[in-house]
Amino acid sequence: MDFRKLTTFIQNNDSIKGVVIMSGKLNSFIAGADIKLLDTFKDASEAEKYVRDAQNILLELEKSEKPIIAAIMGTCFGGGLELTVACHYRIAVNDRKTLFALPEVMLGLLPGAGGTQRLPQLISLTTALDLILTGKSIKSEKAKLIGLIDEIVEPCDSEAAVTHQELENVAVERAKQILDGTFTIQRSRSLTERITNFFLCRWPFLDMVVLRAATNTILEETYGNYPAPMKILEAIRIGLIEGNAAGYEFEAKSFAELLGTSEAKALIGIFNASTECKKDKYGDVKKIE
């Protein structure tokens, strides 16, 4: 069953009261889309349709009246992170293998499933910009500190790791508590943080302070040779000023446009080559007589 059919089934089945999304893998929640898939698109319209479909699926999840809980163990990158921020509550294991990132910019692309729209609304704008524009990964403790996730599951024994079953148990229990009203989702920021972020997300401070500083930094580091960071800034700006619908529209079109650039093709090629080298470090080994 594909993810779209699964979301429709969830919404239409009255016996399902809440949902926990977690991976069957121990070291990876979702590491993002298959990069090789990007080479299969015949033209920009196919790429645009692909990300629009992803946007629509996550919008269905976000708007669901049933609580959707993300239970994260292992790498949560790209589309995986975009999925989690569309969920209503996020729980993550605190270990060295659980990491969060939006690395699309490192491939010459931008997050295409709503990442440029949801992340700046979930966490502070400046922190969101730092994550999206650098593609860097952060651990669970940092993710909890900035408000990216809501809860961390620590091992009961300091010498043991949290098991897959323990994470599932915590997530299912939290979903039940949300449903019966014994647990309320709270995301608190200090008054100073709320006021500061309020003004930074609105014109004229958005254009004259935040985006101007980000643009200057990007140009200093890239000399204007990489279009993706500037598209990311514009997608975020449109979402904050004109609303999410306009932001999603720009995000989808920009993803398809960037995928066709020589910069993205080169960076994706480097990524694929690097991945293959990691799989086979030495090539064919022949026995020397």
C-alpha positions, 0 to 999 in steps of 0.5 A: 500500500503506497503512502497516499492510499494509506493516508486515505485509509486512515482518514476514512476508517473510524476504527483508527483513532490515532496514528504512530509513524515509525520506521521498521529500520533501527538506524534510519527513520527516513533518510529522504527520497531516493536520489536516483529517482530524480534521474527518472523524471522526463521533464520539469513537469514530472518533477513538479508533479512529484513534489506537489503530490508529496505536498498534498499527502503531508497536508492531509496528514497535517489537517487530520483530526486524528493525532499523528505522532512521529516516533523517530529512531535513526536518520531523519533527513530531507523528506523524512524531516518534512514528514515529521514536521507535518505530524502533530507530535514528534518523539525521538530517541536520544542516541548518536544515530538519530540525526535531523537535517534538510540536506537538499541545498547540498544537492543544489535543490530546496526542500520540496514537500513543504519544508520551506513553509513549515519549518520557519513556523515551527521553530525560530526563523533564524534557526530555520534558515540556518538548517535549510541553508546549510543542510547540516545535521543536528542531534536529538538534544539540539532538535528538542532545544530549538523546538523541532521535536517535542519529546526525547526518549532516554534509555532506562539503563545508561549503558543500554540503548532505547529499543525499537519496542520501547520507542513504540510503547512511548509513542502509542501511550502518548497518542492515547493520552492526547486522545483521552485529554490527559496530555496536552501538546505544549510548545512554549517560548519565552515572551522575548523569543515570541516577540522577536520572531513575530517581527522578524517574520514580517515586513519590513524586518523580514526583508530589511534585516533577516533576508538581507543578512542571509543574502549577503552571507550566501553571496559571500560564500557562493559568489552567486554561483549556486541558485538554490540558496536564493530560491530557498530564501524566496520560498520562505519569504513568499510563505511568510508574506503571501501565505502557505498556498503561495509558498507551496506553489513557489516551492514546487516550481522552484524544485523542478527548475533547480533540478534542471540546472547544471549546478544541481546535476553536478552536485547530484553526480558527485553525491552518487559517485561518493555513495558508490565509492563507499559501497565499493572502496577498492573496486574489483579485487583480483588475486595475484598469482 
